[in-house]
Amino acid sequence: MKPVRMYTTQVCPYCQRAKALLLQRGVTALDEVRVDLDPAEREKMVALTGRRTVPQIFIGATHVGGCDDLIALDQRGGLAPLLAAR
């Protein structure tokens, strides 16, 4: 399974929803980067994605986007193959 990195904040309901979906799809190791605790990480997230909102989700080197993007990817049947790809 590819590594998953998610930029989050503690109180974000979309972050919680995205984490729950990833867990349902078998993700056991999630690299969670809390941008509310480290402003430099938020700057890095914005530089990588062009977005300021959380969550921002990466599967391997692929930027999936936010929670709605993750859900849409899953509904199209694209999440499982992306997680499984080497």
RAWO-V872580 format. One record per pair of residues at least 6 apart in sequence whose C-alpha atoms are under 6 Angstrom apart, sorted by the first residue. I is the first residue (numbers start at 1). J is the second residue. If there is no record, write none. Layout:
BEGIN
i->I j->J
i->I j->J
END
This chain:
BEGIN
i->1 j->83
i->1 j->84
i->2 j->60
i->2 j->83
i->3 j->59
i->3 j->60
i->4 j->30
i->4 j->58
i->4 j->59
i->5 j->31
i->5 j->32
i->5 j->57
i->5 j->58
i->6 j->32
i->6 j->56
i->6 j->57
i->7 j->32
i->7 j->33
i->7 j->34
i->7 j->55
i->7 j->56
i->8 j->15
i->8 j->33
i->8 j->34
i->8 j->35
i->8 j->54
i->8 j->55
i->9 j->34
i->9 j->35
i->9 j->36
i->14 j->67
i->15 j->55
i->18 j->67
i->35 j->41
i->35 j->42
i->46 j->52
i->55 j->66
i->56 j->65
i->56 j->66
i->57 j->64
i->57 j->65
i->58 j->64
i->73 j->79
END
